[in-house]
């Protein structure tokens, strides 16, 4: 079945969602500051950040549950929120999946999915419920109750219920956080594939980078109510816009160094060269972001350190290596290179992207 026949496409000339200068309170405290972003039709995007950063408040404002102090929210070209003027949630054609699923315990699976379809005829409701349950793979449990389902099945019911009214936009608030790691990865990919196959526009809110990287084509990193960077997962990891993003995304350490040329710094491990110019003046003291994949095992290297910690990751092992200077780095080696804690290993640094910060840079200052 073609996506356009299942879910409404909306106008082709405007973004599906446009937020301009949004500011909101949570209780009496400011939760979101001057946030702007655009989401196009069919996109899967994510707001990622630590607890309390304001990401759920943004989602609630888009859904119509949270008033704005300033700015606006437009869905499919229609302004649905601005200070003193807010379109009610049920008129926005927005579906929402909550962290706790929010299923009705006294209703069966099919009744839960049907609960948001009161404006349809009985025949239309039955057809839609069957279609949604088939789409999420739950036809065989249609008459069971939520307490009879696994966590993954409950989440699929919540998804089917949110999609049943044919929303223009799907909002998902920490939908996989209560699931075990293996299930959340599998379910996250299944949900992502289904949304893509049907052209459904989705915003995921999460504190978990794996969830964000799995589903988000564009990811917005938030901290203290501000959107710090809106980018692809690759760029967030390799080209973070500020120190908070560099520190929050992935693993890494900040290595002291001195700028020698626009594309080279000198560190205790020797010269490090990048493929882009550094705008910090030559001679300045900086800190360079070193990721675990920048540290390469080299048995012949004169740069040697002691393994002080190891964490098995399956195909790879994440090592913590400490050097005589006291510097500690993280290194990701293939698991067949199975060193023990206390072993002395040789490494070299291969850094393609020189991400540098002037000494004294605050968390939200831009990368130099």
Buried (B, 14 or more C-beta within 10 A) or exposed (E): EEBEEBBBBBEEEBBBBBBBBBBBBBEEEBBBBEBEBBBBBBBBBBBBBEEBBBBBBBBBBBBBEBBBBBBBBBBBEBEBBBEEEBBEBEEBBBBBBBBEBEBEEEBBBBBBBBBBBEEBEEEEBBEBBBBBBEBBEBBEBBEBBBEEBEBBBBBBBBBBBBBBBEBBBBBBBBBBEBBEEEBBBEBBEBBBEBBBEBBBBBBBBBBBBEBBBBBBBBBBBBBBBBBBBBBBBEBBBBBBBBBBBBBBBBEBBBBBBEBBEBBBBEBEBEEBEBEEEBEBEEEBEBBBBBBBBBBBBBEEBEBBBBBEEBEEEEEBBBBBBBBEEEBBBBBBBEEEEEBEEEEEBBBBBEBEBBBBBBEEBEBBBEBB
